[in-house]
Amino acid sequence: MSLPLANQTILVTRAAAQAQTFRELLEQQGATVLEMAALEIHPPSSWQPLDETIQQLSSFHWLILTSANGVNYFFQRLDDLNINRDQLKQLKIAVVGKKTAKVLEKQGINPTFIPPDFVADSVVDNFPDSLSGKKILFPRVESGGREVLIQQFQEQNAEVVAVAAYQSRCPEQADPTAMAALQAQQVDIITFASSKTVKFFYELVTPVFGSKVALEQMLARVALASIGPQTSQACRKWFGRCDIEAKEYTLEGLTKALVEAKTK
């Protein structure tokens, strides 16, 4: 009996350092996996805003972490500054997503709150604490992001201090092996695990194909798969469609959605 994703070539667009877990999930279901990193993660252009905020940890009530990158860079900076982690004990910590929670737990800390829907926009709706008058630290990507979340907190009279903990960039060029497979029409599915990877993938491949029309023609028989609603929205913005969306907004959920789409 063949595995459900046998004979399917799937292109993964995650950052190179984060692609391995997803590759393994897909290969376990029989897929052939190609990687084309559409995102690179780097330290912020300046550590100063985050450093100054970390020095004032005792003034905050909550720490909000919405990504594994946010967790990793925040704790890296704590260690670089020789900040005693005991200072975090007086903070309550909210995280978005199971993966973010697992990364936090690897730092030896359990989150106070995980919203049920794995998306940032559900944080405020399910928040376990009165937000009025609370001071919230939000380490995030330098280019911004989660503006709706910040706005929702502020509407509840919370003070939100958002600081850059890392930055995401588009790679300088597309992976040649992946591009060759796309041009030879050997790719069946392209997966996207964030809105940024959709945008950057578009920016990487459009010049190679010469135009948006040529790109759409090349991808006409390729299914576009998204990890969740925000990423699906980005797919529709940049490619005019989204063919598969995970019901649970995790890599496991996206894998399951791919299997279900193939076995319908």
C-alpha positions as CSV (number, residue, x, y, z in Angstrom):
1,M,0.0,0.0,0.0
2,S,1.5,3.3,-1.1
3,L,1.7,6.3,1.3
4,P,-0.8,9.1,0.6
5,L,1.7,11.7,-0.7
6,A,3.6,9.2,-2.9
7,N,4.4,10.6,-6.3
8,Q,3.9,14.1,-5.0
9,T,6.8,16.6,-5.3
10,I,6.3,19.3,-2.7
11,L,8.2,22.6,-2.5
12,V,8.8,23.9,1.0
13,T,9.4,27.6,1.3
14,R,10.4,27.9,5.0
15,A,13.6,29.5,6.2
16,A,16.4,27.0,5.7
17,A,17.0,26.5,9.4
18,Q,13.4,25.7,10.0
19,A,12.6,23.4,7.0
20,Q,13.9,20.1,8.4
21,T,10.9,19.3,10.7
22,F,8.4,19.9,7.9
23,R,10.5,17.9,5.4
24,E,10.4,14.9,7.8
25,L,6.6,15.2,8.2
26,L,6.0,15.2,4.5
27,E,8.5,12.5,3.7
28,Q,6.8,10.3,6.3
29,Q,3.7,10.5,4.1
30,G,5.7,9.5,1.0
31,A,6.3,13.0,-0.6
32,T,9.4,14.0,-2.5
33,V,10.5,17.3,-0.9
34,L,12.3,20.2,-2.4
35,E,13.4,23.2,-0.4
36,M,13.6,26.8,-1.5
37,A,14.1,29.2,1.4
38,A,11.9,32.2,0.8
39,L,12.9,33.8,4.1
40,E,16.1,34.5,6.0
41,I,16.1,35.3,9.7
42,H,18.6,37.8,11.1
43,P,19.2,39.8,14.2
44,P,17.6,43.3,14.3
45,S,19.4,46.2,12.7
46,S,19.9,47.5,16.3
47,W,19.7,45.7,19.6
48,Q,19.3,48.9,21.6
49,P,15.4,49.1,21.8
50,L,15.2,45.5,23.0
51,D,18.1,45.9,25.4
52,E,16.6,49.0,27.0
53,T,13.3,47.2,27.4
54,I,14.8,44.1,28.8
55,Q,16.5,46.3,31.5
56,Q,13.0,47.3,32.6
57,L,11.4,43.8,32.7
58,S,10.1,44.4,36.2
59,S,7.8,47.2,34.9
60,F,5.8,44.7,32.7
61,H,2.8,42.5,33.5
62,W,2.8,40.3,30.4
63,L,5.2,39.1,27.8
64,I,3.7,38.2,24.4
65,L,5.6,35.8,22.1
66,T,4.0,35.0,18.7
67,S,6.8,33.0,17.0
68,A,9.7,30.7,17.6
69,N,12.0,33.3,16.3
70,G,10.7,35.8,18.8
71,V,11.4,33.4,21.6
72,N,14.9,32.4,20.5
73,Y,16.1,35.9,19.9
74,F,14.6,37.3,23.1
75,F,16.2,34.7,25.3
76,Q,19.5,34.9,23.4
77,R,19.5,38.6,24.3
78,L,18.7,37.9,27.9
79,D,21.7,35.6,28.0
80,D,24.0,38.1,26.1
81,L,23.1,40.8,28.7
82,N,23.6,38.4,31.6
83,I,20.0,39.1,32.8
84,N,18.9,36.6,35.5
85,R,16.0,34.7,34.2
86,D,14.4,34.8,37.6
87,Q,13.2,38.2,36.6
88,L,10.8,36.5,34.3
89,K,9.0,34.8,37.2
90,Q,7.0,37.9,38.0
91,L,5.8,38.1,34.3
92,K,2.9,36.2,32.8
93,I,3.7,34.9,29.3
94,A,1.3,34.4,26.4
95,V,2.4,32.5,23.3
96,V,0.7,31.9,20.0
97,G,0.9,28.4,18.7
98,K,2.0,25.0,19.9
99,K,5.4,25.3,18.3
100,T,6.1,28.6,20.0
101,A,5.1,27.0,23.3
102,K,7.5,24.1,22.7
103,V,10.3,26.5,21.9
104,L,9.6,28.4,25.1
105,E,9.5,25.2,27.1
106,K,13.0,24.3,25.8
107,Q,14.1,27.5,27.6
108,G,12.7,25.9,30.8
109,I,9.6,28.1,31.0
110,N,6.0,27.2,30.7
111,P,3.6,29.7,29.1
112,T,0.8,31.1,31.2
113,F,-1.6,31.3,28.3
114,I,-2.0,29.8,24.8
115,P,-5.0,30.9,22.7
116,P,-7.1,28.1,21.4
117,D,-6.9,28.9,17.7
118,F,-3.1,29.1,17.3
119,V,-3.5,32.6,15.7
120,A,-2.5,35.9,17.2
121,D,-5.9,37.5,16.5
122,S,-7.6,35.1,19.0
123,V,-5.3,36.2,21.8
124,V,-7.4,39.2,23.0
125,D,-10.7,37.4,22.6
126,N,-9.6,34.6,25.0
127,F,-7.2,36.6,27.2
128,P,-7.4,35.3,30.8
129,D,-6.7,38.6,32.5
130,S,-8.2,42.1,32.5
131,L,-6.1,44.2,30.1
132,S,-6.9,47.6,31.3
133,G,-3.9,49.3,32.8
134,K,-1.6,46.3,32.0
135,K,1.9,46.9,30.5
136,I,2.7,44.4,27.8
137,L,6.1,43.6,26.2
138,F,5.9,42.4,22.6
139,P,9.2,41.3,21.0
140,R,8.5,41.0,17.3
141,V,9.9,41.1,13.8
142,E,11.5,44.4,12.9
143,S,9.3,45.1,9.9
144,G,6.3,45.2,12.2
145,G,3.5,42.6,12.0
146,R,0.6,41.7,14.3
147,E,-0.6,45.3,14.1
148,V,-4.2,44.1,14.6
149,L,-3.1,42.4,17.8
150,I,-1.5,45.6,19.1
151,Q,-4.5,47.6,18.2
152,Q,-6.8,45.1,20.0
153,F,-4.7,45.3,23.2
154,Q,-4.7,49.1,23.1
155,E,-8.5,49.2,22.6
156,Q,-8.6,47.3,26.0
157,N,-6.6,50.1,27.5
158,A,-3.4,48.1,27.7
159,E,0.0,49.7,27.1
160,V,1.9,47.7,24.5
161,V,5.7,48.1,24.0
162,A,6.6,46.5,20.7
163,V,10.3,46.1,20.0
164,A,12.3,44.5,17.3
165,A,13.8,41.1,18.3
166,Y,14.8,39.9,14.8
167,Q,14.3,40.7,11.2
168,S,13.2,38.7,8.2
169,R,14.5,39.2,4.7
170,C,14.0,38.0,1.2
171,P,17.0,35.9,0.1
172,E,19.1,37.4,-2.7
173,Q,18.3,34.6,-5.1
174,A,16.1,31.6,-5.5
175,D,17.5,28.1,-5.1
176,P,18.5,26.9,-8.6
177,T,17.5,23.3,-8.0
178,A,14.0,24.3,-7.0
179,M,13.7,26.8,-9.8
180,A,14.7,24.2,-12.3
181,A,12.0,21.9,-11.0
182,L,9.4,24.6,-11.3
183,Q,10.4,25.4,-14.8
184,A,10.3,21.8,-15.7
185,Q,6.8,21.6,-14.2
186,Q,8.0,18.9,-11.8
187,V,6.4,20.5,-8.7
188,D,2.9,19.4,-7.6
189,I,2.4,21.5,-4.4
190,I,4.0,24.6,-3.0
191,T,3.6,25.1,0.8
192,F,3.6,28.4,2.7
193,A,3.9,28.7,6.4
194,S,3.7,32.5,6.7
195,S,2.5,35.5,4.8
196,K,6.1,36.7,4.4
197,T,7.1,33.5,2.6
198,V,4.3,34.1,0.1
199,K,5.4,37.6,-0.6
200,F,9.1,36.8,-0.8
201,F,8.5,33.7,-2.9
202,Y,6.6,35.9,-5.4
203,E,9.4,38.5,-5.4
204,L,12.1,35.8,-6.0
205,V,10.4,33.8,-8.8
206,T,8.6,36.5,-10.8
207,P,11.7,38.0,-12.3
208,V,12.9,34.5,-13.4
209,F,9.7,33.9,-15.3
210,G,9.6,37.4,-16.7
211,S,6.2,38.6,-15.6
212,K,3.3,37.9,-13.3
213,V,1.3,36.4,-16.2
214,A,4.1,34.0,-17.1
215,L,4.4,33.0,-13.4
216,E,0.7,32.3,-13.2
217,Q,0.8,30.2,-16.3
218,M,3.8,28.2,-15.0
219,L,2.0,27.6,-11.7
220,A,-1.4,26.8,-13.2
221,R,-1.1,23.1,-12.4
222,V,0.6,23.6,-9.0
223,A,-1.5,23.5,-5.8
224,L,-0.8,26.3,-3.4
225,A,-1.1,25.2,0.3
226,S,-1.3,27.5,3.3
227,I,-0.8,27.0,7.0
228,G,-3.7,29.3,8.0
229,P,-6.1,32.2,7.2
230,Q,-3.5,35.0,7.1
231,T,-1.2,33.1,4.9
232,S,-4.1,32.1,2.6
233,Q,-5.0,35.8,2.3
234,A,-1.4,36.5,1.2
235,C,-1.7,33.7,-1.4
236,R,-4.8,35.3,-2.8
237,K,-3.2,38.7,-2.9
238,W,0.0,37.6,-4.7
239,F,-1.2,34.6,-6.7
240,G,-5.0,35.1,-6.9
241,R,-5.8,31.8,-5.2
242,C,-5.2,29.4,-2.4
243,D,-6.0,25.8,-3.0
244,I,-5.4,24.1,0.4
245,E,-5.6,25.5,3.9
246,A,-4.8,23.8,7.1
247,K,-7.6,23.5,9.7
248,E,-5.1,23.5,12.5
249,Y,-2.5,26.2,12.0
250,T,0.6,24.1,12.5
251,L,3.0,22.1,10.3
252,E,1.3,18.9,11.4
253,G,-2.0,20.5,10.5
254,L,-0.7,21.5,7.1
255,T,0.6,18.0,6.5
256,K,-2.8,16.6,7.4
257,A,-4.5,19.0,5.0
258,L,-2.2,17.9,2.2
259,V,-3.0,14.3,2.9
260,E,-6.7,14.9,3.0
261,A,-6.6,16.9,-0.3
262,K,-4.8,14.0,-2.0
263,T,-7.1,11.3,-0.7
264,K,-10.4,12.9,-1.4
